[in-house]
């Protein structure tokens, strides 16, 4: 049985698939978008679950579509949208939320807490003498292909946050907040 359906907003195909796989079995990344513009254009189609979005390619829809017994299932509409790349900034989130509201869809967003996560990642990294701002760190992260272990760690944090939202009933279609993970 598939997990709760979510959308993943990533930048790199391989990292996004690693992120999606790390959410299983509790959450199923039914759509992965690798481009903010395509995501904004296609969100109304994906949220309604009525038809494949027009700009979908093999790279953007790498969600699971079979159960363990290999029965093909139609994924349920997504219950949350998980930001997995800093290329999806606050302006993107506001535009996406407006698109969802215009389509009478209430879906929460989860986004990394870049300030706290960068500090945690820095504590595991070798010491350097370079000081960067959060904005610069986020921009650098957006340009670099992420380490698979870092992607899995981020997915673990997202899974924990998604489980909490599920327990609180915030994945039931009435919530459109933005939550850090």
Wavefront OBJ file of the C-alpha trace (Angstrom):
o trace
v 0.000 0.000 0.000
v 1.465 3.374 -0.952
v 2.124 6.065 1.630
v 0.466 9.462 1.869
v 0.948 11.312 -1.431
v 3.230 14.362 -1.512
v 4.874 16.557 -4.145
v 8.640 17.050 -4.007
v 10.224 20.258 -5.275
v 13.839 19.531 -6.100
v 16.527 20.633 -8.508
v 18.559 17.555 -9.358
v 16.863 14.395 -10.600
v 19.049 11.887 -8.768
v 18.959 13.786 -5.471
v 15.179 14.197 -5.759
v 14.708 10.459 -6.314
v 16.951 9.758 -3.292
v 14.816 12.159 -1.253
v 11.607 10.488 -2.500
v 12.889 7.004 -1.702
v 13.884 8.075 1.819
v 10.294 9.228 2.509
v 8.944 5.716 1.892
v 6.994 3.831 3.160
v 5.061 6.512 5.072
v 4.997 9.114 2.296
v 4.922 8.695 -1.463
v 6.511 11.380 -3.664
v 3.994 11.069 -6.497
v 5.408 14.032 -8.419
v 8.876 15.512 -8.435
v 9.338 18.908 -9.999
v 12.849 20.015 -10.943
v 11.992 23.514 -12.138
v 10.064 26.251 -10.289
v 8.367 27.559 -13.447
v 7.115 24.107 -14.449
v 5.924 23.516 -10.891
v 3.894 26.742 -10.887
v 2.380 25.907 -14.285
v 1.519 22.325 -13.367
v 0.384 22.585 -9.743
v -3.321 23.051 -10.608
v -3.283 19.817 -12.635
v -1.364 17.802 -10.070
v -3.378 19.010 -7.081
v -6.661 18.077 -8.728
v -5.229 14.715 -9.737
v -7.405 14.782 -12.842
v -4.834 14.676 -15.608
v -1.111 14.602 -16.217
v 0.357 18.088 -16.176
v 1.362 19.485 -19.573
v 5.071 19.908 -18.861
v 5.610 16.559 -17.164
v 8.658 14.654 -18.282
v 10.123 11.397 -17.031
v 12.365 13.414 -14.715
v 9.500 15.342 -13.137
v 7.186 12.415 -12.418
v 9.347 9.848 -10.770
v 6.914 9.037 -8.015
v 6.111 5.448 -7.208
v 3.205 4.008 -9.132
v 3.121 0.374 -8.100
v 2.452 -1.433 -4.873
v 4.813 -4.124 -3.641
v 2.688 -6.704 -5.447
v 3.238 -4.650 -8.644
v -0.396 -3.567 -8.937
v -0.569 -0.204 -10.626
v -2.536 2.323 -8.611
v -3.680 5.836 -9.307
v -2.041 8.056 -6.698
v -4.331 10.083 -4.498
v -4.051 13.859 -4.731
v -1.038 15.143 -2.810
v -1.559 16.041 0.833
v 1.590 18.178 1.166
v 4.304 19.834 -0.882
v 7.882 19.339 0.288
v 10.567 21.818 -0.760
v 13.866 19.983 -1.144
v 15.947 22.671 -2.878
v 16.687 26.329 -2.142
v 15.766 27.259 -5.729
v 12.161 27.308 -4.444
v 12.376 30.579 -2.509
v 9.794 32.578 -0.544
v 8.556 34.322 -3.715
v 7.938 30.905 -5.291
v 6.090 29.721 -2.170
v 3.838 32.767 -2.173
v 3.038 32.332 -5.889
v 2.351 28.622 -5.426
v 0.097 29.257 -2.427
v -1.892 31.818 -4.459
v -2.295 29.297 -7.300
v -3.519 26.658 -4.858
v -5.977 29.056 -3.222
v -7.318 30.053 -6.656
v -7.984 26.342 -7.241
v -9.626 25.946 -3.811
v -6.817 23.638 -2.705
v -5.450 23.714 0.820
v -2.131 21.898 0.925
v 0.616 22.630 3.449
v 4.188 23.304 2.370
v 7.230 22.005 4.199
v 10.505 23.780 3.644
v 13.942 23.303 5.144
v 14.904 25.554 7.996
v 18.031 26.746 6.181
v 19.386 28.656 9.196
v 19.267 25.712 11.617
v 20.081 23.034 9.051
v 23.107 24.911 7.721
v 24.384 25.312 11.275
v 23.915 21.584 11.935
v 25.608 20.660 8.664
v 28.472 23.040 9.412
v 29.040 21.353 12.773
v 29.665 18.064 10.931
v 31.914 19.621 8.311
v 35.618 20.394 8.622
v 36.334 23.835 10.042
v 36.927 26.614 7.535
v 37.853 30.257 7.850
v 35.187 31.428 5.395
v 32.101 33.103 6.808
v 28.910 33.151 4.727
v 25.459 34.555 5.238
v 22.400 32.323 5.145
v 21.445 33.767 1.754
v 24.880 33.015 0.345
v 24.823 29.528 1.860
v 21.398 28.834 0.356
v 22.561 30.103 -3.048
v 25.661 27.916 -2.877
v 23.541 24.927 -1.876
v 21.235 25.534 -4.841
v 24.184 25.418 -7.244
v 25.828 22.280 -5.863
v 24.673 18.701 -6.306
v 23.870 17.563 -2.776
v 25.587 14.673 -1.050
v 23.264 11.602 -0.952
v 23.711 11.272 2.832
v 22.702 14.911 3.308
v 19.651 14.310 1.096
v 18.644 11.277 3.180
v 19.122 13.281 6.380
v 16.901 16.067 5.006
v 14.259 13.496 4.015
v 14.329 12.082 7.553
v 13.626 15.568 8.929
v 10.831 16.039 6.369
v 9.315 12.652 7.270
v 9.308 13.576 10.952
v 7.589 16.899 10.194
v 5.080 15.226 7.845
v 4.197 12.643 10.499
v 3.594 15.418 13.017
v 1.353 17.301 10.570
v -0.537 14.071 9.840
v -1.075 13.417 13.559
v -2.340 16.995 13.976
v -4.795 16.571 11.063
v -3.048 19.187 8.935
v -2.827 16.906 5.883
v -6.616 16.595 5.651
v -7.165 19.370 3.095
v -7.930 22.287 5.398
v -4.432 23.621 6.038
v -2.277 25.700 3.718
v 0.486 26.767 6.089
v 4.236 26.693 5.567
v 6.134 24.550 8.065
v 9.897 24.230 8.607
v 11.692 20.921 8.784
l 1 2 3 4 5 6 7 8 9 10 11 12 13 14 15 16 17 18 19 20 21 22 23 24 25 26 27 28 29 30 31 32 33 34 35 36 37 38 39 40 41 42 43 44 45 46 47 48 49 50 51 52 53 54 55 56 57 58 59 60 61 62 63 64 65 66 67 68 69 70 71 72 73 74 75 76 77 78 79 80 81 82 83 84 85 86 87 88 89 90 91 92 93 94 95 96 97 98 99 100 101 102 103 104 105 106 107 108 109 110 111 112 113 114 115 116 117 118 119 120 121 122 123 124 125 126 127 128 129 130 131 132 133 134 135 136 137 138 139 140 141 142 143 144 145 146 147 148 149 150 151 152 153 154 155 156 157 158 159 160 161 162 163 164 165 166 167 168 169 170 171 172 173 174 175 176 177 178 179 180 181
